[in-house]
Amino acid sequence: MQSLYVEADRGDPASQAKLAGAFRRGEHVRRDYRRALELATRAAERKHPYGWFELAVMYRDGLGVEKNSEKSMELFKLCAGGIKKMAEKGDPYAQANLGWMHDRGVAVRQDGKEAAKWARRAADQGYARGQFNLGVMYSQGKGVPLDDAEAVRWYRKSADQGFTHAQLNLGFMFQKGRGTHQDDTEAVSWYRRAAEQGMAGAQFNMGVLCMSGLGVAGNDTEAAGWFRLAADQDEVQAMTALGEMYAAGRGVARNDTESAVWYRRAAEKYHVLAQARMGVLYERGQGVPRDDTEAARWYRRAAVQGDTVARYNLGVLQDLGRGVARDTAQSVKWYRSAAEQGYPPAQFQLGVKYLKGEGVARDPTESGRWFRKATASGDATIRYRLGLMYATGDGVQKDDAQAIRWLLDAAQLGHAAAQFSVGNLYARGIGLRKDPNEAVKWYQLAADQGYEEAAKSLREMSRPADVDPKKLEAELVKASKAYLAARSKYERRAGDLKAVRTGDTESQYVELMRFAADEVLPATTRFGRLMAAYQKQFGRPKLVDLAARHGFRDLLGTAEGRAAF
């Protein structure tokens, strides 16, 4: 490298171009597109084919300059003849580049065998990049037979000379056990060599392994350090990883604003996951001002690149008319595209749309097909929502047996609200045999996940029989008022929803179901349980008398049943 610096400073255009390539790739130097562009331009101004070649690559990939395919091809055509002449004279730099051009069919015919021939000529002279290129060809079976062991052999020859791309690929081969034994420690060794020379891809891989603890002691702080080094070199995956670490507070102090900064940098470089995350941040107002229009814009950018979750989220916004014009038919298209990619929430919502005839013709058969796909994924929330639909009769015929089936499924998959509901079923003996021990088991599972109503149920089940009558009466009256208030609020919301039922209301329906689970269900359960406790302690006549005095006589026999769900 030192000789390249000396000759480049003396004005040698070939050395200037070769040094530009080193800065462009980050080989033995820190990646620097500005310096690479400056050196390549100087060589090109001297009409040297190597300078044209380096500029062509930079314009092709938009490295340090605005991407320009036409200008890139013009430069490749200018350099092709000169590159071939220099290759035929035995210059390994030209041989490696000519092989690369034949591999991609750039300004010369696409020919894998020619590509391998020129890569081998450069490799046989000990030229590290030629050895690396030949290794890539063996790993991909391009122009040569597919042979991972041979790929490893050539990668090692190049890596031993310090060629960082070869070190990166050799680390990958050890990590995956391709062409050699699987060895995470050896993978880390090669990644580290490349990373310490400043290669962004290797720095990113070191961050990933430090987070996972594979081949190296797990250390989130060290991982964040590697990600930052790579991100500072415009490695978009590292930028996204830093965004995730700041969002979660892993290896760095949690900082939503800083998280958004890194996500945005990656998103503006077309990283699809980062674009989808920017949509989430704007929708939630997390690290950025809440802005549904911006959320929709970022979701759309990710959605057109095929991101499944972005397609679903954009469908939800279009369903509600948040940040975009309300359009049920268009929202269904986004749901369908995400559903066809196997995303369970989208499959469920598409099933609901067919069931209700919103944005599509009503088709119970098609609805059932999408519900089956959604539930086949093992998603507990989907099962719980389906159970609530059957329990409340919203969009389907009310069916307690089906409700119990789906709630049990969700509970067994660890869904806390479903576990609480199943506990209620066993406690009241509704649809299932009355079994206090089973009730306690399911309440405990839900309580262990922080579900407060389940914890209250456990405390009340352990309450001694000789309860203070006045205290129990006061609790029952208070519970009746809470139940009536929650039911009234639910009915108002449901009424508002029905008034626009022909519109795109799926997300509002989801919010209504969440309200039912979070507020109506606990209030109903507590009221029903306290009525049962009062009747058991003091008899039915006294319960009826108390209800008449406090205005909930007409509720007797209703909340106890509803309490199951």
LINPE-V602747 format. One record per residue. N is the residue number from 1. RES is the residue in three letters. PHI is phi in degrees with one decimal (999 if undefined). Layout:
# LINPE-V602747
N&RES&PHI ; N&RES&PHI
This chain:
# LINPE-V602747
1&MET&999 ; 2&GLN&-60.9 ; 3&SER&-66.1 ; 4&LEU&-62.3 ; 5&TYR&-60.4 ; 6&VAL&-63.2 ; 7&GLU&-68.0 ; 8&ALA&-64.3 ; 9&ASP&-65.8 ; 10&ARG&-79.7 ; 11&GLY&99.1 ; 12&ASP&-72.5 ; 13&PRO&-66.7 ; 14&ALA&-63.6 ; 15&SER&-65.9 ; 16&GLN&-60.9 ; 17&ALA&-67.0 ; 18&LYS&-64.2 ; 19&LEU&-68.1 ; 20&ALA&-60.0 ; 21&GLY&-62.2 ; 22&ALA&-65.1 ; 23&PHE&-67.7 ; 24&ARG&-64.2 ; 25&ARG&-88.7 ; 26&GLY&74.7 ; 27&GLU&-93.4 ; 28&HIS&67.1 ; 29&VAL&-140.7 ; 30&ARG&-70.0 ; 31&ARG&-56.3 ; 32&ASP&-149.3 ; 33&TYR&-67.9 ; 34&ARG&-63.5 ; 35&ARG&-66.9 ; 36&ALA&-61.1 ; 37&LEU&-64.3 ; 38&GLU&-61.3 ; 39&LEU&-68.7 ; 40&ALA&-63.7 ; 41&THR&-63.9 ; 42&ARG&-61.9 ; 43&ALA&-68.8 ; 44&ALA&-66.3 ; 45&GLU&-63.3 ; 46&ARG&-89.5 ; 47&LYS&58.5 ; 48&HIS&-90.4 ; 49&PRO&-59.3 ; 50&TYR&-67.3 ; 51&GLY&-64.8 ; 52&TRP&-61.1 ; 53&PHE&-61.8 ; 54&GLU&-64.1 ; 55&LEU&-64.5 ; 56&ALA&-60.7 ; 57&VAL&-64.0 ; 58&MET&-67.6 ; 59&TYR&-70.6 ; 60&ARG&-63.2 ; 61&ASP&-100.1 ; 62&GLY&67.5 ; 63&LEU&-97.8 ; 64&GLY&79.4 ; 65&VAL&-140.7 ; 66&GLU&-69.7 ; 67&LYS&-58.8 ; 68&ASN&-149.2 ; 69&SER&-64.5 ; 70&GLU&-65.5 ; 71&LYS&-64.7 ; 72&SER&-60.1 ; 73&MET&-64.7 ; 74&GLU&-59.3 ; 75&LEU&-69.0 ; 76&PHE&-61.0 ; 77&LYS&-65.9 ; 78&LEU&-63.3 ; 79&CYS&-88.1 ; 80&ALA&-56.4 ; 81&GLY&-62.8 ; 82&GLY&-65.0 ; 83&ILE&-60.8 ; 84&LYS&-64.7 ; 85&LYS&-61.5 ; 86&MET&-67.5 ; 87&ALA&-65.7 ; 88&GLU&-66.3 ; 89&LYS&-81.4 ; 90&GLY&101.9 ; 91&ASP&-73.0 ; 92&PRO&-65.5 ; 93&TYR&-61.3 ; 94&ALA&-66.7 ; 95&GLN&-62.2 ; 96&ALA&-63.2 ; 97&ASN&-71.1 ; 98&LEU&-65.5 ; 99&GLY&-61.0 ; 100&TRP&-60.9 ; 101&MET&-66.9 ; 102&HIS&-67.5 ; 103&ASP&-61.2 ; 104&ARG&-101.5 ; 105&GLY&68.0 ; 106&VAL&-97.0 ; 107&ALA&66.2 ; 108&VAL&-137.7 ; 109&ARG&-68.4 ; 110&GLN&-74.6 ; 111&ASP&-156.2 ; 112&GLY&-61.6 ; 113&LYS&-68.9 ; 114&GLU&-64.3 ; 115&ALA&-59.6 ; 116&ALA&-65.5 ; 117&LYS&-60.4 ; 118&TRP&-72.4 ; 119&ALA&-62.9 ; 120&ARG&-67.0 ; 121&ARG&-61.4 ; 122&ALA&-67.8 ; 123&ALA&-65.3 ; 124&ASP&-67.7 ; 125&GLN&-88.5 ; 126&GLY&82.0 ; 127&TYR&-78.0 ; 128&ALA&-59.9 ; 129&ARG&-69.6 ; 130&GLY&-64.7 ; 131&GLN&-63.3 ; 132&PHE&-62.6 ; 133&ASN&-59.1 ; 134&LEU&-67.0 ; 135&GLY&-61.2 ; 136&VAL&-60.6 ; 137&MET&-63.4 ; 138&TYR&-67.3 ; 139&SER&-71.1 ; 140&GLN&-107.0 ; 141&GLY&67.7 ; 142&LYS&-104.9 ; 143&GLY&80.7 ; 144&VAL&-142.5 ; 145&PRO&-63.1 ; 146&LEU&-63.3 ; 147&ASP&-156.6 ; 148&ASP&-64.9 ; 149&ALA&-64.4 ; 150&GLU&-68.4 ; 151&ALA&-60.1 ; 152&VAL&-60.4 ; 153&ARG&-60.2 ; 154&TRP&-73.5 ; 155&TYR&-59.3 ; 156&ARG&-65.3 ; 157&LYS&-58.3 ; 158&SER&-70.4 ; 159&ALA&-63.0 ; 160&ASP&-65.3 ; 161&GLN&-90.6 ; 162&GLY&90.3 ; 163&PHE&-73.5 ; 164&THR&-66.5 ; 165&HIS&-63.1 ; 166&ALA&-68.8 ; 167&GLN&-61.9 ; 168&LEU&-61.3 ; 169&ASN&-68.3 ; 170&LEU&-66.5 ; 171&GLY&-59.3 ; 172&PHE&-62.3 ; 173&MET&-63.0 ; 174&PHE&-68.5 ; 175&GLN&-62.5 ; 176&LYS&-94.1 ; 177&GLY&69.0 ; 178&ARG&-102.7 ; 179&GLY&74.8 ; 180&THR&-161.0 ; 181&HIS&-72.4 ; 182&GLN&-75.8 ; 183&ASP&-157.3 ; 184&ASP&-64.8 ; 185&THR&-64.7 ; 186&GLU&-67.1 ; 187&ALA&-60.2 ; 188&VAL&-60.4 ; 189&SER&-58.7 ; 190&TRP&-76.0 ; 191&TYR&-59.7 ; 192&ARG&-64.2 ; 193&ARG&-60.2 ; 194&ALA&-69.0 ; 195&ALA&-63.3 ; 196&GLU&-71.2 ; 197&GLN&-88.0 ; 198&GLY&99.7 ; 199&MET&-77.2 ; 200&ALA&-63.4 ; 201&GLY&-60.7 ; 202&ALA&-69.7 ; 203&GLN&-63.0 ; 204&PHE&-62.0 ; 205&ASN&-62.4 ; 206&MET&-62.4 ; 207&GLY&-61.3 ; 208&VAL&-62.1 ; 209&LEU&-70.1 ; 210&CYS&-65.9 ; 211&MET&-69.0 ; 212&SER&-85.6 ; 213&GLY&74.5 ; 214&LEU&-93.0 ; 215&GLY&76.9 ; 216&VAL&-157.0 ; 217&ALA&-61.4 ; 218&GLY&-61.7 ; 219&ASN&-156.7 ; 220&ASP&-65.4 ; 221&THR&-65.9 ; 222&GLU&-65.9 ; 223&ALA&-58.7 ; 224&ALA&-61.1 ; 225&GLY&-63.4 ; 226&TRP&-66.5 ; 227&PHE&-60.7 ; 228&ARG&-66.4 ; 229&LEU&-59.7 ; 230&ALA&-69.6 ; 231&ALA&-63.8 ; 232&ASP&-65.3 ; 233&GLN&-104.3 ; 234&ASP&69.9 ; 235&GLU&-79.2 ; 236&VAL&-67.3 ; 237&GLN&-63.7 ; 238&ALA&-69.0 ; 239&MET&-60.3 ; 240&THR&-63.8 ; 241&ALA&-62.5 ; 242&LEU&-64.4 ; 243&GLY&-57.8 ; 244&GLU&-67.0 ; 245&MET&-68.2 ; 246&TYR&-67.3 ; 247&ALA&-67.9 ; 248&ALA&-96.2 ; 249&GLY&70.4 ; 250&ARG&-99.9 ; 251&GLY&77.2 ; 252&VAL&-143.6 ; 253&ALA&-68.0 ; 254&ARG&-60.7 ; 255&ASN&-155.0 ; 256&ASP&-64.5 ; 257&THR&-66.2 ; 258&GLU&-66.3 ; 259&SER&-58.5 ; 260&ALA&-63.7 ; 261&VAL&-60.0 ; 262&TRP&-73.2 ; 263&TYR&-59.6 ; 264&ARG&-65.0 ; 265&ARG&-59.6 ; 266&ALA&-71.1 ; 267&ALA&-63.2 ; 268&GLU&-70.5 ; 269&LYS&-101.6 ; 270&TYR&70.8 ; 271&HIS&-76.3 ; 272&VAL&-64.9 ; 273&LEU&-63.0 ; 274&ALA&-66.3 ; 275&GLN&-62.9 ; 276&ALA&-63.2 ; 277&ARG&-67.2 ; 278&MET&-61.4 ; 279&GLY&-59.3 ; 280&VAL&-62.5 ; 281&LEU&-61.1 ; 282&TYR&-69.2 ; 283&GLU&-67.7 ; 284&ARG&-92.1 ; 285&GLY&68.8 ; 286&GLN&-105.9 ; 287&GLY&82.4 ; 288&VAL&-142.5 ; 289&PRO&-63.0 ; 290&ARG&-66.0 ; 291&ASP&-157.5 ; 292&ASP&-65.9 ; 293&THR&-65.1 ; 294&GLU&-66.4 ; 295&ALA&-58.3 ; 296&ALA&-63.6 ; 297&ARG&-62.9 ; 298&TRP&-71.7 ; 299&TYR&-59.0 ; 300&ARG&-63.8 ; 301&ARG&-61.6 ; 302&ALA&-74.7 ; 303&ALA&-63.6 ; 304&VAL&-69.6 ; 305&GLN&-89.0 ; 306&GLY&99.7 ; 307&ASP&-70.2 ; 308&THR&-64.9 ; 309&VAL&-66.0 ; 310&ALA&-63.3 ; 311&ARG&-62.4 ; 312&TYR&-63.9 ; 313&ASN&-63.6 ; 314&LEU&-65.7 ; 315&GLY&-60.7 ; 316&VAL&-63.6 ; 317&LEU&-62.4 ; 318&GLN&-69.2 ; 319&ASP&-58.5 ; 320&LEU&-94.1 ; 321&GLY&70.1 ; 322&ARG&-100.9 ; 323&GLY&82.2 ; 324&VAL&-144.1 ; 325&ALA&-65.4 ; 326&ARG&-67.5 ; 327&ASP&-155.2 ; 328&THR&-62.4 ; 329&ALA&-61.6 ; 330&GLN&-69.3 ; 331&SER&-63.0 ; 332&VAL&-62.4 ; 333&LYS&-62.4 ; 334&TRP&-68.8 ; 335&TYR&-57.7 ; 336&ARG&-64.2 ; 337&SER&-62.9 ; 338&ALA&-71.4 ; 339&ALA&-63.8 ; 340&GLU&-69.3 ; 341&GLN&-88.3 ; 342&GLY&90.3 ; 343&TYR&-87.4 ; 344&PRO&-56.2 ; 345&PRO&-59.6 ; 346&ALA&-69.1 ; 347&GLN&-62.7 ; 348&PHE&-64.9 ; 349&GLN&-67.7 ; 350&LEU&-66.0 ; 351&GLY&-61.3 ; 352&VAL&-63.6 ; 353&LYS&-61.3 ; 354&TYR&-67.4 ; 355&LEU&-66.6 ; 356&LYS&-97.0 ; 357&GLY&69.9 ; 358&GLU&-105.3 ; 359&GLY&82.4 ; 360&VAL&-144.4 ; 361&ALA&-66.5 ; 362&ARG&-61.6 ; 363&ASP&-151.7 ; 364&PRO&-57.8 ; 365&THR&-66.1 ; 366&GLU&-66.0 ; 367&SER&-59.3 ; 368&GLY&-61.4 ; 369&ARG&-63.1 ; 370&TRP&-74.2 ; 371&PHE&-61.9 ; 372&ARG&-63.8 ; 373&LYS&-62.7 ; 374&ALA&-64.3 ; 375&THR&-76.0 ; 376&ALA&-66.7 ; 377&SER&-75.3 ; 378&GLY&82.8 ; 379&ASP&-76.9 ; 380&ALA&-67.9 ; 381&THR&-64.2 ; 382&ILE&-59.6 ; 383&ARG&-64.0 ; 384&TYR&-64.2 ; 385&ARG&-63.1 ; 386&LEU&-66.9 ; 387&GLY&-61.1 ; 388&LEU&-65.0 ; 389&MET&-59.9 ; 390&TYR&-70.0 ; 391&ALA&-69.3 ; 392&THR&-96.9 ; 393&GLY&72.6 ; 394&ASP&-86.7 ; 395&GLY&84.0 ; 396&VAL&-135.0 ; 397&GLN&-70.3 ; 398&LYS&-57.7 ; 399&ASP&-149.4 ; 400&ASP&-64.0 ; 401&ALA&-63.9 ; 402&GLN&-67.3 ; 403&ALA&-59.0 ; 404&ILE&-62.4 ; 405&ARG&-57.1 ; 406&TRP&-73.8 ; 407&LEU&-65.5 ; 408&LEU&-62.9 ; 409&ASP&-58.2 ; 410&ALA&-64.0 ; 411&ALA&-62.8 ; 412&GLN&-67.5 ; 413&LEU&-88.5 ; 414&GLY&96.1 ; 415&HIS&-78.9 ; 416&ALA&-62.5 ; 417&ALA&-63.9 ; 418&ALA&-67.9 ; 419&GLN&-62.1 ; 420&PHE&-62.8 ; 421&SER&-62.0 ; 422&VAL&-65.7 ; 423&GLY&-57.5 ; 424&ASN&-62.7 ; 425&LEU&-59.8 ; 426&TYR&-70.1 ; 427&ALA&-66.2 ; 428&ARG&-96.4 ; 429&GLY&70.8 ; 430&ILE&-105.8 ; 431&GLY&79.7 ; 432&LEU&-133.1 ; 433&ARG&-63.3 ; 434&LYS&-69.0 ; 435&ASP&-151.9 ; 436&PRO&-57.2 ; 437&ASN&-65.6 ; 438&GLU&-65.9 ; 439&ALA&-59.1 ; 440&VAL&-60.5 ; 441&LYS&-59.7 ; 442&TRP&-72.8 ; 443&TYR&-59.9 ; 444&GLN&-64.1 ; 445&LEU&-60.9 ; 446&ALA&-69.0 ; 447&ALA&-62.8 ; 448&ASP&-64.1 ; 449&GLN&-95.5 ; 450&GLY&89.5 ; 451&TYR&-80.4 ; 452&GLU&-64.0 ; 453&GLU&-61.8 ; 454&ALA&-66.8 ; 455&ALA&-63.4 ; 456&LYS&-63.0 ; 457&SER&-61.7 ; 458&LEU&-63.1 ; 459&ARG&-64.5 ; 460&GLU&-71.5 ; 461&MET&-68.6 ; 462&SER&-93.2 ; 463&ARG&-67.5 ; 464&PRO&-61.5 ; 465&ALA&-66.7 ; 466&ASP&-83.9 ; 467&VAL&-79.2 ; 468&ASP&-63.3 ; 469&PRO&-57.2 ; 470&LYS&-65.7 ; 471&LYS&-67.5 ; 472&LEU&-65.0 ; 473&GLU&-61.7 ; 474&ALA&-62.7 ; 475&GLU&-65.3 ; 476&LEU&-66.7 ; 477&VAL&-62.4 ; 478&LYS&-62.3 ; 479&ALA&-65.6 ; 480&SER&-64.6 ; 481&LYS&-67.4 ; 482&ALA&-64.0 ; 483&TYR&-64.8 ; 484&LEU&-62.3 ; 485&ALA&-65.3 ; 486&ALA&-65.5 ; 487&ARG&-65.4 ; 488&SER&-63.2 ; 489&LYS&-64.6 ; 490&TYR&-61.6 ; 491&GLU&-65.9 ; 492&ARG&-63.8 ; 493&ARG&-64.5 ; 494&ALA&-63.7 ; 495&GLY&-64.0 ; 496&ASP&-62.4 ; 497&LEU&-66.7 ; 498&LYS&-63.9 ; 499&ALA&-65.4 ; 500&VAL&-122.6 ; 501&ARG&-60.0 ; 502&THR&-76.7 ; 503&GLY&-85.2 ; 504&ASP&-94.5 ; 505&THR&-123.4 ; 506&GLU&-59.3 ; 507&SER&-67.0 ; 508&GLN&-66.1 ; 509&TYR&-62.9 ; 510&VAL&-61.2 ; 511&GLU&-64.3 ; 512&LEU&-64.1 ; 513&MET&-65.1 ; 514&ARG&-66.1 ; 515&PHE&-62.6 ; 516&ALA&-61.3 ; 517&ALA&-72.4 ; 518&ASP&-85.9 ; 519&GLU&-122.8 ; 520&VAL&-67.4 ; 521&LEU&-58.8 ; 522&PRO&-61.9 ; 523&ALA&-65.1 ; 524&THR&-65.2 ; 525&THR&-62.3 ; 526&ARG&-65.6 ; 527&PHE&-62.0 ; 528&GLY&-62.7 ; 529&ARG&-67.2 ; 530&LEU&-70.5 ; 531&MET&-61.3 ; 532&ALA&-64.5 ; 533&ALA&-66.1 ; 534&TYR&-65.3 ; 535&GLN&-64.4 ; 536&LYS&-64.4 ; 537&GLN&-79.6 ; 538&PHE&-123.5 ; 539&GLY&96.3 ; 540&ARG&-63.3 ; 541&PRO&-56.1 ; 542&LYS&-67.1 ; 543&LEU&-63.6 ; 544&VAL&-61.6 ; 545&ASP&-62.4 ; 546&LEU&-62.0 ; 547&ALA&-63.4 ; 548&ALA&-65.3 ; 549&ARG&-68.9 ; 550&HIS&-112.3 ; 551&GLY&80.1 ; 552&PHE&-128.0 ; 553&ARG&-59.1 ; 554&ASP&-73.8 ; 555&LEU&-90.0 ; 556&LEU&-60.5 ; 557&GLY&89.1 ; 558&THR&-105.0 ; 559&ALA&-64.1 ; 560&GLU&-63.3 ; 561&GLY&-73.5 ; 562&ARG&-64.9 ; 563&ALA&-60.3 ; 564&ALA&-61.6 ; 565&PHE&-103.4
